[in-house]
Amino acid sequence: MKKVLIIGLILLGFGRLQAQTETTVKTDFPQITLKDLEGKDIDLKKFTQQGKVTIISFWATWCSPCKKELENMTDHLEEWGKKYNAQLVAISIDDTRNLMKVKPYVDGKKWRFIVLSDVNSETRRALNYPSVPYTLIVDKDGKIVYKHIGYQEGDEFVLEDQLKNLIK
């Protein structure tokens, strides 16, 4: 009986955790200036006000699920651009010590999307996210309409469902 109760509590906890990983909200994207991989200041808000849907993925070179998520999104990015007018911006949260690994990693993967760096954790303070991978969808009006924490194989299809909902 104790085992059944414990298993039930564990499953209830996992259900709540899953419910907390995906949310639909509608808040303004904050004004944040980050650096591109060449060290140039970039106003992140400019990407969220181009009349496109912007997927923002927070990642790090030491985060295997982050890298897997970006790889899997890359496989769909061209299609998402055509179908949903979507673009991807990846923001590395690697600290100063690990920052030198980001550009060689991105170049090695031949990623064609925008990659920015947030060594000072400005986005974490502004958006209050707990960990990476952390993914947002910002609609064409600059509103955050979807948040997701973590990554499991196949989450990119959940992300695509959210993109579909934006064009309905």
C-alpha positions in Angstrom: 0.0 0.0 0.0 2.9 2.4 0.8 4.5 1.7 -2.5 1.3 2.5 -4.4 0.9 5.8 -2.4 4.5 6.7 -3.1 4.2 6.0 -6.8 1.0 8.0 -6.9 2.7 11.0 -5.3 5.6 10.7 -7.6 3.4 10.6 -10.7 1.4 13.6 -9.4 4.6 15.5 -8.9 5.7 14.7 -12.5 2.4 15.9 -13.8 2.7 19.2 -12.0 6.3 19.6 -13.2 5.1 19.0 -16.8 2.3 21.5 -16.3 4.8 24.1 -15.2 7.2 23.6 -18.1 4.7 24.9 -20.7 2.7 28.0 -20.4 0.9 30.3 -22.7 1.2 33.9 -21.7 1.0 37.3 -23.4 3.5 39.8 -22.0 5.8 42.3 -23.6 9.3 41.2 -24.4 11.7 43.2 -22.3 14.3 45.7 -23.7 17.7 43.9 -23.5 21.0 44.5 -25.2 23.3 41.5 -25.7 26.4 40.9 -27.8 26.6 38.9 -31.0 29.5 36.5 -31.5 31.7 39.2 -32.9 31.2 41.3 -29.7 28.9 43.9 -31.2 26.0 45.2 -29.1 22.6 44.0 -30.4 19.2 45.2 -29.2 17.3 42.0 -28.8 14.0 43.8 -29.1 14.7 44.5 -32.8 14.3 40.8 -33.6 11.0 40.7 -31.8 9.5 43.7 -33.8 10.2 42.7 -37.4 6.7 41.5 -38.0 8.0 37.9 -37.7 7.4 35.2 -35.1 10.6 34.8 -33.1 11.6 31.6 -31.3 14.1 32.4 -28.6 16.1 29.5 -27.3 18.4 30.0 -24.3 21.2 27.4 -24.2 24.8 26.7 -23.2 27.7 24.8 -24.6 27.7 22.5 -21.5 24.0 21.7 -21.8 23.4 18.6 -23.9 19.6 18.9 -24.0 20.0 22.5 -25.2 22.2 21.5 -28.0 19.9 18.7 -29.0 16.9 21.0 -29.0 18.7 23.5 -31.3 19.8 20.7 -33.6 16.3 19.4 -33.9 14.8 22.9 -34.4 17.4 23.5 -37.1 15.9 20.6 -39.1 12.6 22.4 -39.2 13.7 26.0 -39.3 13.5 26.6 -43.1 10.0 25.1 -43.2 8.9 27.2 -40.1 10.2 30.3 -41.8 8.0 29.6 -44.9 4.9 28.4 -43.1 4.8 30.6 -40.0 7.2 33.5 -40.9 9.3 32.4 -38.0 12.9 33.1 -37.1 15.2 31.6 -34.4 17.4 33.5 -32.1 19.7 31.4 -29.8 21.1 33.0 -26.7 24.1 31.4 -25.1 24.2 31.8 -21.3 27.8 30.6 -21.2 29.9 32.6 -18.7 33.0 34.5 -19.7 35.2 31.5 -19.1 33.2 29.3 -21.5 32.3 32.0 -24.0 35.3 31.2 -26.2 33.7 27.8 -26.9 30.5 29.3 -28.3 31.6 30.6 -31.7 33.7 27.5 -32.7 30.7 25.3 -31.7 28.3 27.4 -33.7 30.6 27.5 -36.7 31.2 23.8 -36.5 27.5 23.1 -36.6 27.0 25.6 -39.4 24.0 27.2 -37.7 22.5 29.9 -39.9 20.3 31.5 -37.3 21.2 34.4 -35.0 23.3 33.5 -32.0 23.8 36.0 -29.2 25.7 35.9 -25.9 24.4 36.8 -22.4 27.4 36.4 -20.1 26.0 38.8 -17.6 22.7 36.9 -17.2 20.6 40.0 -18.2 17.9 37.8 -19.8 17.7 35.6 -16.7 17.1 38.6 -14.5 14.6 40.2 -16.9 12.6 37.0 -17.7 13.2 35.1 -14.4 13.7 31.7 -16.0 15.1 28.9 -13.7 17.3 26.9 -16.1 18.2 26.0 -19.7 17.0 24.9 -22.1 14.4 27.6 -22.0 12.4 28.5 -25.1 10.1 31.4 -25.8 7.9 32.3 -28.7 7.4 36.0 -29.3 4.6 36.9 -31.7 4.9 39.5 -34.5 3.8 42.2 -32.1 6.6 41.6 -29.7 4.5 39.7 -27.1 5.7 36.6 -25.4 3.0 34.1 -26.1 4.7 30.8 -25.1 7.3 29.6 -22.6 8.8 26.2 -22.2 11.4 24.9 -19.7 13.5 21.8 -20.5 13.7 19.6 -23.6 12.7 16.1 -24.5 12.9 14.6 -27.9 9.9 15.7 -29.9 9.3 19.0 -28.1 10.0 20.7 -31.4 6.6 19.3 -32.6 4.9 20.9 -29.6 6.7 24.1 -30.5 5.4 23.8 -34.1 1.8 23.3 -32.8 2.2 26.6 -31.0 3.4 28.3 -34.2 0.4 26.9 -36.0 -1.9 28.4 -33.3 -0.5 31.8 -34.0 -1.6 31.9 -37.7 -5.1 30.6 -37.0 
